[in-house]
Amino acid sequence: MLAVFFGEISVKTVADRPSYHQLTKDIEEKLVESQIRNGICLVQTAHTTCSIYFDEYMHDKNYYNDDYLQVDLNNVLHKFIPRQTTENIPYLSPGPKHIEYGMQKKDPDYPAVKWTMLNTDGHLRSDILGNSVTLGIKNNQLMNGEVGSIFFVDFDQTRERNRKIQVIILGEG
């Protein structure tokens, strides 16, 4: 019989640099909780400056606890998507209509402060990496190989945030 499981993972991000989180163990726990033996696992985020991606776990880390492959990814992305530090340089976004919209928000996660919208670089970086990963499940095991890991990254460097990741598992028990 076909079953669907919905789960959620919460992470707290940092300010002033991209915030990476290894999700594989959390997803494997959701897989056990789901009791689905064979099917697919979708991991996604609805946050528009964030990405979910699949890559190898590296053992070497910098002083911020980012693995070296994540640091390399940051360096490559920074070369063609530099950080936005002031309005309209180097990007047109956010424009005056979007700033006006943002200033009307009442959500504490999105404070009505103009500088919090200077995150166009985060949007562009997440556009490139995407917001989801889908992997197969076979015999209640995530089909991620020996070294494959699922990561979440928030490219919005303006402030700390509480972020949500959705885990949707579809298959047979």
C-alpha beads as a LAMMPS data file, in Angstrom:
LAMMPS data file: protein, C-alpha beads

173 atoms
172 bonds

1 atom types
1 bond types

-500.0 500.0 xlo xhi
-500.0 500.0 ylo yhi
-500.0 500.0 zlo zhi

Masses

1 110.0

Atoms # bond

1 1 1 0.000 0.000 0.000
2 1 1 1.262 3.463 -0.909
3 1 1 1.986 5.749 2.052
4 1 1 3.040 9.387 2.409
5 1 1 4.972 10.843 5.348
6 1 1 5.490 14.535 6.055
7 1 1 8.223 15.620 8.472
8 1 1 10.077 18.801 9.285
9 1 1 13.601 19.687 10.402
10 1 1 14.414 23.031 12.040
11 1 1 17.797 24.752 11.900
12 1 1 19.119 28.029 13.259
13 1 1 21.342 29.934 10.857
14 1 1 24.136 32.404 11.521
15 1 1 24.711 35.970 10.353
16 1 1 27.557 37.400 8.244
17 1 1 28.338 34.240 6.258
18 1 1 26.528 31.370 4.540
19 1 1 25.142 28.918 7.087
20 1 1 25.583 25.203 6.290
21 1 1 23.851 22.269 7.980
22 1 1 24.383 18.553 7.349
23 1 1 20.921 16.930 7.266
24 1 1 21.586 13.282 6.425
25 1 1 21.208 11.856 9.956
26 1 1 18.034 13.897 10.562
27 1 1 16.573 12.609 7.289
28 1 1 17.498 9.012 8.144
29 1 1 15.624 9.449 11.468
30 1 1 12.567 10.690 9.546
31 1 1 12.850 7.650 7.265
32 1 1 12.737 5.297 10.282
33 1 1 9.793 7.265 11.691
34 1 1 7.943 6.990 8.371
35 1 1 8.129 3.164 8.304
36 1 1 8.388 3.354 4.505
37 1 1 10.653 0.629 3.122
38 1 1 10.810 1.448 -0.593
39 1 1 10.084 4.689 -2.413
40 1 1 11.448 8.218 -2.694
41 1 1 12.465 10.907 -0.242
42 1 1 12.092 14.567 -1.145
43 1 1 13.931 17.122 0.989
44 1 1 12.984 20.732 0.277
45 1 1 12.990 24.245 1.639
46 1 1 10.521 26.998 0.841
47 1 1 12.968 29.738 1.898
48 1 1 14.041 31.666 -1.194
49 1 1 17.643 32.366 -0.114
50 1 1 18.251 28.744 0.874
51 1 1 19.251 25.583 -0.954
52 1 1 19.208 21.853 -0.391
53 1 1 21.971 20.001 -2.202
54 1 1 23.660 16.597 -2.375
55 1 1 27.432 16.281 -2.126
56 1 1 30.233 14.389 -0.475
57 1 1 30.889 14.967 3.221
58 1 1 34.398 16.322 3.793
59 1 1 36.188 15.644 7.059
60 1 1 38.366 18.761 7.125
61 1 1 36.735 21.883 8.540
62 1 1 37.630 25.522 9.004
63 1 1 37.313 27.439 12.264
64 1 1 33.617 28.118 11.577
65 1 1 33.011 24.342 11.280
66 1 1 32.339 24.576 7.523
67 1 1 33.872 21.698 5.636
68 1 1 36.442 22.607 3.024
69 1 1 34.156 21.737 0.107
70 1 1 31.597 24.243 1.452
71 1 1 34.328 26.890 1.722
72 1 1 35.343 26.110 -1.862
73 1 1 31.713 26.435 -2.970
74 1 1 31.477 29.828 -1.236
75 1 1 34.649 31.004 -2.968
76 1 1 33.446 29.915 -6.411
77 1 1 29.988 31.471 -5.968
78 1 1 31.479 34.715 -4.650
79 1 1 33.496 35.132 -7.869
80 1 1 30.378 35.508 -10.008
81 1 1 27.772 36.436 -7.371
82 1 1 29.457 38.920 -5.015
83 1 1 27.853 39.819 -1.708
84 1 1 25.387 42.711 -1.726
85 1 1 26.486 45.352 0.781
86 1 1 24.405 48.363 -0.252
87 1 1 21.255 49.082 -2.209
88 1 1 21.363 48.709 -5.993
89 1 1 25.088 47.790 -6.064
90 1 1 25.924 45.409 -7.706
91 1 1 22.262 44.378 -8.226
92 1 1 19.081 46.249 -9.149
93 1 1 17.071 44.165 -6.699
94 1 1 15.489 44.973 -4.335
95 1 1 13.742 47.817 -6.084
96 1 1 11.609 50.525 -4.469
97 1 1 8.315 48.591 -4.810
98 1 1 9.789 45.534 -3.091
99 1 1 11.256 47.686 -0.309
100 1 1 7.817 49.274 0.168
101 1 1 6.245 45.786 0.369
102 1 1 8.859 44.632 2.895
103 1 1 8.387 47.659 5.099
104 1 1 4.716 46.719 5.534
105 1 1 5.392 43.202 6.865
106 1 1 4.507 42.454 10.493
107 1 1 6.234 39.045 10.731
108 1 1 9.063 38.984 13.336
109 1 1 11.062 36.651 11.055
110 1 1 10.972 39.395 8.405
111 1 1 11.518 42.671 10.278
112 1 1 10.527 45.882 8.518
113 1 1 14.110 47.124 8.264
114 1 1 15.460 48.086 4.853
115 1 1 18.936 46.570 5.232
116 1 1 17.450 43.091 5.829
117 1 1 16.383 43.099 2.181
118 1 1 19.949 43.476 0.896
119 1 1 20.170 39.767 0.154
120 1 1 19.921 39.562 -3.621
121 1 1 23.159 37.562 -3.665
122 1 1 21.467 34.933 -1.462
123 1 1 18.536 34.666 -3.854
124 1 1 20.814 34.280 -6.889
125 1 1 23.014 31.655 -5.204
126 1 1 20.008 29.601 -4.135
127 1 1 18.558 29.901 -7.656
128 1 1 21.657 28.152 -8.976
129 1 1 21.751 25.294 -6.439
130 1 1 17.993 24.751 -6.163
131 1 1 15.700 24.138 -3.231
132 1 1 15.357 20.348 -3.152
133 1 1 16.969 16.935 -3.417
134 1 1 15.166 13.671 -4.161
135 1 1 16.761 10.312 -3.385
136 1 1 15.492 6.768 -3.610
137 1 1 14.731 4.520 -0.651
138 1 1 15.415 0.800 -0.827
139 1 1 14.902 -1.608 2.093
140 1 1 14.411 1.338 4.472
141 1 1 17.814 2.797 3.484
142 1 1 18.408 6.155 1.843
143 1 1 20.170 5.554 -1.482
144 1 1 22.936 8.103 -0.917
145 1 1 25.958 5.868 -1.482
146 1 1 28.926 5.578 0.839
147 1 1 29.872 9.266 1.070
148 1 1 26.821 11.172 -0.183
149 1 1 25.243 13.656 2.191
150 1 1 22.334 16.070 2.050
151 1 1 23.062 19.650 3.045
152 1 1 21.023 22.771 3.728
153 1 1 22.585 26.196 3.194
154 1 1 21.185 29.646 3.887
155 1 1 22.924 32.220 1.701
156 1 1 21.161 35.193 3.364
157 1 1 23.971 36.687 5.405
158 1 1 22.019 39.657 6.805
159 1 1 20.922 38.062 10.096
160 1 1 20.343 34.853 12.069
161 1 1 17.189 32.998 11.148
162 1 1 15.121 30.006 12.184
163 1 1 14.610 27.900 9.067
164 1 1 12.425 24.901 8.249
165 1 1 13.194 21.984 5.960
166 1 1 10.419 19.690 4.791
167 1 1 10.943 15.935 4.377
168 1 1 8.335 14.149 2.259
169 1 1 8.618 10.381 1.923
170 1 1 6.436 8.465 -0.520
171 1 1 6.422 4.724 -0.934
172 1 1 5.381 1.396 0.431
173 1 1 5.736 0.157 3.974

Bonds

1 1 1 2
2 1 2 3
3 1 3 4
4 1 4 5
5 1 5 6
6 1 6 7
7 1 7 8
8 1 8 9
9 1 9 10
10 1 10 11
11 1 11 12
12 1 12 13
13 1 13 14
14 1 14 15
15 1 15 16
16 1 16 17
17 1 17 18
18 1 18 19
19 1 19 20
20 1 20 21
21 1 21 22
22 1 22 23
23 1 23 24
24 1 24 25
25 1 25 26
26 1 26 27
27 1 27 28
28 1 28 29
29 1 29 30
30 1 30 31
31 1 31 32
32 1 32 33
33 1 33 34
34 1 34 35
35 1 35 36
36 1 36 37
37 1 37 38
38 1 38 39
39 1 39 40
40 1 40 41
41 1 41 42
42 1 42 43
43 1 43 44
44 1 44 45
45 1 45 46
46 1 46 47
47 1 47 48
48 1 48 49
49 1 49 50
50 1 50 51
51 1 51 52
52 1 52 53
53 1 53 54
54 1 54 55
55 1 55 56
56 1 56 57
57 1 57 58
58 1 58 59
59 1 59 60
60 1 60 61
61 1 61 62
62 1 62 63
63 1 63 64
64 1 64 65
65 1 65 66
66 1 66 67
67 1 67 68
68 1 68 69
69 1 69 70
70 1 70 71
71 1 71 72
72 1 72 73
73 1 73 74
74 1 74 75
75 1 75 76
76 1 76 77
77 1 77 78
78 1 78 79
79 1 79 80
80 1 80 81
81 1 81 82
82 1 82 83
83 1 83 84
84 1 84 85
85 1 85 86
86 1 86 87
87 1 87 88
88 1 88 89
89 1 89 90
90 1 90 91
91 1 91 92
92 1 92 93
93 1 93 94
94 1 94 95
95 1 95 96
96 1 96 97
97 1 97 98
98 1 98 99
99 1 99 100
100 1 100 101
101 1 101 102
102 1 102 103
103 1 103 104
104 1 104 105
105 1 105 106
106 1 106 107
107 1 107 108
108 1 108 109
109 1 109 110
110 1 110 111
111 1 111 112
112 1 112 113
113 1 113 114
114 1 114 115
115 1 115 116
116 1 116 117
117 1 117 118
118 1 118 119
119 1 119 120
120 1 120 121
121 1 121 122
122 1 122 123
123 1 123 124
124 1 124 125
125 1 125 126
126 1 126 127
127 1 127 128
128 1 128 129
129 1 129 130
130 1 130 131
131 1 131 132
132 1 132 133
133 1 133 134
134 1 134 135
135 1 135 136
136 1 136 137
137 1 137 138
138 1 138 139
139 1 139 140
140 1 140 141
141 1 141 142
142 1 142 143
143 1 143 144
144 1 144 145
145 1 145 146
146 1 146 147
147 1 147 148
148 1 148 149
149 1 149 150
150 1 150 151
151 1 151 152
152 1 152 153
153 1 153 154
154 1 154 155
155 1 155 156
156 1 156 157
157 1 157 158
158 1 158 159
159 1 159 160
160 1 160 161
161 1 161 162
162 1 162 163
163 1 163 164
164 1 164 165
165 1 165 166
166 1 166 167
167 1 167 168
168 1 168 169
169 1 169 170
170 1 170 171
171 1 171 172
172 1 172 173
